[in-house]
């Protein structure tokens, strides 16, 4: 493979990886931003409930999630 062919292959590979990011970009109009700012649109719309559920699950299963004193595996709260 010549240097020119390698350069073309690299360019094609770069386009394959970058194209999805470029296509996914969209311009949001000012009147649409209110809908995107709603709590339901968040990655985790209820972070406190998720944290509590994770703590209860980890305590019951006996796994550690990084917190000191979490987990026992006894099946109790």
C-alpha positions in Angstrom: 0.0 0.0 0.0 1.4 3.4 -0.9 1.5 6.4 1.3 -1.3 8.0 -0.8 -3.6 5.0 -0.3 -2.9 4.9 3.4 -3.8 8.6 3.7 -7.1 8.0 1.8 -7.9 5.1 4.1 -7.2 7.2 7.2 -9.4 10.0 5.9 -12.3 7.5 5.2 -11.9 6.0 8.6 -12.0 9.5 10.2 -15.1 10.3 8.3 -16.8 7.1 9.3 -16.2 7.9 13.0 -17.0 11.7 12.8 -20.0 11.6 10.6 -22.5 10.4 13.3 -21.5 13.3 15.5 -22.0 15.8 12.8 -25.4 14.4 11.8 -26.6 14.4 15.4 -26.0 18.1 15.9 -29.1 20.2 15.7 -29.7 23.9 16.3 -32.3 24.5 19.0 -34.5 27.5 18.5 -35.1 29.8 21.6 -38.7 28.8 21.9 -37.8 25.1 22.0 -35.3 25.4 24.8 -38.1 25.5 27.5 -39.1 22.0 26.6 -35.5 20.7 26.8 -35.0 22.3 30.2 -37.8 20.3 31.8 -36.8 17.8 34.5 -38.2 14.9 32.5 -35.5 15.6 29.8 -32.6 15.1 32.2 -30.5 11.9 31.9 -31.6 11.0 35.4 -34.9 12.9 36.1 -35.1 11.7 39.7 -31.5 11.6 41.0 -32.3 11.4 44.7 -34.7 8.5 44.2 -32.1 6.7 42.0 -29.5 7.2 44.7 -31.8 5.8 47.4 -32.8 2.8 45.2 -29.1 2.1 44.5 -28.2 2.3 48.2 -31.0 -0.1 49.1 -30.1 -2.5 46.3 -26.4 -2.5 47.2 -27.2 -3.0 50.9 -29.4 -6.0 50.2 -27.1 -7.6 47.7 -24.0 -7.0 49.8 -22.1 -5.1 47.1 -20.1 -2.0 47.6 -20.7 1.0 45.5 -17.8 3.0 46.7 -19.4 4.2 50.0 -17.9 3.2 53.3 -20.1 0.9 55.4 -22.4 0.0 52.6 -23.5 -3.5 52.0 -23.9 -6.4 54.3 -25.9 -8.8 52.3 -28.3 -9.7 55.1 -31.3 -8.8 53.0 -32.5 -6.2 55.5 -32.8 -2.4 55.2 
